[in-house]
Amino acid sequence: MGNIYVRNGVWYARFQHKGKEYLRSTKVKVPSKGKAAIAESRAEAEAILNRLMAEVKGGESVDALFSRLTEAIARLPASEQEPRRLALADSLRQGVSARLSMSDAWQAWLDSPQKKRPSETTIMNYQANWGRDTAKKHGKLSPTSFRAWLGERYPHVNYLHEVTDNIAEEYASFLMKKSIAPRTYNGRIKFLRSMFKVLKKKAGLTDNPWDHIPLIDNETQGRRNLTDTELAEVCASATGDMRYLLAIGLYTGLRLGDAVSLKWYGDRYVDKFGKTHILGVNLKQGEIRIVPRKTRRKQKVLVIPLHPVLLAMLKQRHDDTNGKKGYVFPDLVALYDKGGPAEVTRHIQAHFRACGIETTEKMADGSRKRAIVRVGYHSLRHSFVSLCAANKVPQHAIQDLVGHGSPAMTALYAHADEKQRTEAIEALPAMVFKNA
């Protein structure tokens, strides 16, 4: 048995256990007046007395102990609460094998058979979002990557299970304040959500902190076509590598990564059916054979006939390099590998702006601080498709040339034969490119 008494205006608890007397403050103040208030404080103090007795006697349940621990942490200064929670969580997990360090998480995700089959380009983007440890292929860690942010904000977090709901919410808030595009924001949250889901068992996760983070509305951010006047100016004023790169974009519809990494004819490629292809720019046959990075997992080889203008330019390029094999743009490949697509895009947009073309536009409602990119290298892909359509090229021929990835679209149209593809390319207008 125990009892409570008043001392200096506070209820105190007194009880004995195994011959030892315990005297503890309940920290419940006694009201100066009011029978009801005094009775209420007494009842609260008696409840604490019973809890203290149970604690000393070892009779308190795990849930009750956890509840008191949570309350105690909540009374700490705000800056100390999260580190203390994580330290206690790590202590509880000592000796438990199901945990995964932050530094090992990326490789564990790569090795997991549960993840989907993303393309090489997508994996590079995911790794940039997650943050690299040692292989900093594109220079320093992106300051907006999760690992970089976590290391600065919560350097004591070493394991995946230590990433709490609060940490996930803080990172999401951090991204929003950076005013990144909704599509980029949603992509990062979706990846983290998927990564933690894939690694749930291996990391010993009981909950996925990213499941609670909502996505945001994604406004349309498509590139616009270049007008005939803009195309003429952009092509006529381009020099050096830019001259050839723009011609490839306009006359093949290739994406930037595929155009930059284009090689001369000679690379062997075996598809999923065991058929061998020779990829690259084939000047003799007047065509390009390529497996697009974005859809590489489908192992579909695109065959793009060379427009007479582009064929003549690439022959000149080949002669200027003395028939050297390898990349068509070795300097641009090095730039792309060092700084990623953004570095090459910066040079392309600078050329567009020099031609008097506004490449970005701000949201009319002011909902985004960062302007939306409307004109870039991808605009040439749009122009390629639009020019083909304007010249009455069959849609299924356009689809085969650009490697449309939609299964629904593929089911709707028959495949174009070689003659249809050649006629589609020849139907494009002959733009004037300044001599190198």
KAWO-V988604 format. One record per pair of residues at least 24 apart in sequence whose ideal C-beta (glycine too) atoms are under 7 Angstrom apart, sorted by the first residue. I is the first residue (numbers start at 1). GAP is how many residues later the second one is. If there is no record, write none. Layout:
I,GAP
I,GAP
//
This chain:
2,47
2,51
4,41
4,42
4,45
6,24
11,30
11,31
11,34
13,32
13,35
13,36
13,39
15,34
15,38
17,39
17,40
22,34
24,28
82,84
83,73
86,70
86,71
86,76
89,73
90,72
93,68
96,108
98,104
98,106
99,60
99,62
99,104
99,105
100,59
100,60
100,99
100,102
100,103
101,57
101,58
102,45
102,55
102,56
102,57
102,58
103,30
105,55
105,94
106,24
108,91
108,94
109,86
109,89
109,90
112,86
112,87
114,84
115,83
117,180
119,174
119,175
119,176
119,177
119,178
120,173
120,176
121,136
121,172
121,173
126,65
129,59
129,62
137,200
138,200
138,201
138,202
139,199
139,200
144,31
144,34
146,25
146,46
149,25
160,36
160,39
160,43
160,45
161,42
161,43
161,44
163,46
164,45
165,44
165,47
167,42
168,41
168,42
168,44
168,45
169,44
172,41
179,189
179,190
179,191
181,40
182,34
182,35
182,36
182,37
183,35
183,38
185,31
186,29
186,30
186,32
189,24
189,26
221,151
223,151
223,152
223,153
223,155
223,156
223,159
224,150
224,151
224,155
225,154
225,157
225,158
225,161
226,149
226,153
226,157
230,125
230,127
231,152
231,200
232,199
232,200
233,122
234,118
234,121
235,196
235,197
235,198
236,196
236,197
236,198
237,118
237,197
238,113
238,195
238,196
239,195
239,197
241,88
241,90
241,91
242,109
243,190
243,191
243,193
244,69
244,73
245,84
245,87
246,134
247,62
247,63
247,66
247,186
248,62
249,128
249,131
249,132
250,130
250,133
250,134
250,181
251,56
251,58
251,59
251,174
251,177
252,36
252,52
253,128
253,131
253,132
253,148
253,149
255,37
255,39
255,123
255,126
256,85
256,88
256,89
256,121
257,36
257,84
258,32
258,34
258,35
260,69
260,72
260,73
260,76
260,84
261,66
261,72
262,66
263,63
263,64
263,65
264,54
264,61
264,62
264,64
266,59
271,28
271,30
272,27
277,24
281,33
281,47
283,31
283,32
283,35
286,25
292,111
295,108
295,110
300,103
302,101
303,118
304,97
305,116
305,117
305,120
307,118
307,119
307,121
308,122
309,121
309,122
313,120
316,120
345,31
345,32
348,28
348,29
349,27
387,41
387,42
388,36
388,39
388,40
391,36
391,37
393,31
393,34
394,26
397,24
397,27
398,26
//
